[in-house]
Amino acid sequence: MSRFKESGEKSRAASDLFTDLYPSLAGWCRRLVDDDGTAHEIASEAFTRLWGHWTAVREPRGFLYVTAANLVRDHWRRLDRERRALRQVTTEAELARQGEGDDASVPVRLLVRSLPERLRTPVLLYYYADLPIREIAQMTRRKEGTVKSDLHAARELLRAGLGGHLDHTH
């Protein structure tokens, strides 16, 4: 019976902690990410991770804020990768427009989307997620040479779709 009582006390303590800290944690995240939905996702994830370590965490408030800070940093990195990919796509599309006129160019994202999956996946991981070929090979369970070959084939297809104006450096 004491075990049940102890479990109930822990559950009540966790509930009280959530009630006390969630609003301030979510508000703090909101100021960092400038988006309500993302802030709530980060705050919720921090609490989820806390619950996973509940018995081992001595200072829950510190754990929550450090975890949220790490999640915010990950969010910023993801946004930075997306911005770099967007800049690259915009540059490639601009090169295509300069070569053939605005009406003739096909948006790069549509060309990437039209690639066969075996080529599209390495393109997205290499150019958009900024992952090295070694990691892509591990993730896709392919040899590094195969990934390089797939990237080359994808660039050729994209270059053809863009009218030959794709810079293949990365």
N, C-alpha and C positions, 0 to 999 in steps of 0.2 A: 504494500500500500504506500509506503514512503517513496518508492521509486515513481509511482504515478503522481504523487504530490510534487516531487522534485521536477518531473517533466512538465507539469502544469505551471510551476513557478518559472521555469525557463521560457516556456511559451509566452507567458504573460510579460516577462521581462523583454523578450524579443518584440512583442507587440507594442509595449510602451516605448521602446527604443525607436521603433519605426514611426510611431505617432509623434515623438519628440523631435527626431532628426530629419525625417524625410523632407519636410517642407524647406528647411534651410539648405539641405544638401542639393535638392533639385534647383533651388533658387541660385545657389552658388554655381552649379553647372550651367544654368541658363545664362548667367553673365559671361561665362567662358565660351560657350558654343553659339550663343545668340539664336537659339531655336528651342521652343518649348518642348516639342516632341522628342528631340534628341536629348535634351536635358533630362527629361523624365526617363528615357530609356537608360541613360547612363546611371542615374540615381538608383533606378530599379535593379540594374545589373550589379551595382556595388552592394546593395542589400542582399541580392541573391548569393553573391560570393561570400558575404559575411555569414549567411546562414550555413553555407557549406563548411565553414571553419569555426562555427559558433563556439564550440567548447575549447578551442585553442587560442582564441583571440582575447587578449587581456584588456585592450583599449578599443572598443568597438567604434567609437567616434573617429579616432585616428585611422583605423583600418578603412573605414568608409571613405574618408576624404582622400587618403593615399590611393585607394583603389579607383575612386572617381577621377582623380587627377591623371592616373595612368590611362583610363578609358578616354578621357578628354584628349590626351596626347595622341592616342591611337586614332581618334576621330580627326584631329588636325592633320595627321600624316595621311590618312585616307583622302581628305579633302585636297591636300597638296598633290597627291598622285593624280587625282581626278583633274585638277587644274592643269597639271603638266600634260596629261593625255589630251585634254581639250585644246590646249595651245598647239600641240603637235598636229592634231586633226585639223584645226583651223588653218595652220600653216600649209599642210598638205592640200587642203581644199582650195586655198588661195592660189597655190602653185598651179593647180588644175585649171582654175578659172582664168588665170593669166595666159595659160597655154591655149585654151580653146574657147574662151568667152564664157560669161556667166550662165548662159542657158544650157550649154553642153555639159557642164560638170555634174557629176553624181556625188552626193555627199559621202564622205569617207565612211561614216558610221554605217550607211546602208551597204556599202561594198564589204565592210568587215562582217556585217551581219549575214551577207550572202555567201561568205566563205564556207566550205565544208567544215564540219565541227572539228575534224582532226587538224585543220589549219587555223580555224578561228580561235580555238582554245589557247594555243601558244602565242598568237598575236595579242590576245587580251591580256594574258599573263605577262608577256614581255614588254609590250608597249604601254599598256594601261595600268597594270599593277606594278610595273618596274621591277619584276623579279629576274634574277640572273638565270641563264640557260640551265645551269646545274640544278637549281631548285625546280625549274619547270620540268626537267627530265624526271626528277624524283616524284613530283606531284602527279605527272601523267603516266608514270611507269614506262617511260621510253628512254632510249639512249640519247645522250647529248647530241650526237651526230644527227639523229633522226629529228630532234627538235630544231637544230640549225637548218636542216634540209626543209622541214615544214615551214619555218619562217621565211626561207628563201622563196619557196613556192608561193607562199601567201603574198609576199612582196611583189612577185611577178604578176600574180592575178590582180592585185590592187593597182599596180602600175598600169596594167592594161586597161583597167576600169577607169583610171584617172587620165588616160591618154598619154601615158609614158612620163608623167611629171612627178614621180614619187622619189624622194630622196631616201635611199636605203640605209643611211647611217643612223645609229642610235647612240 
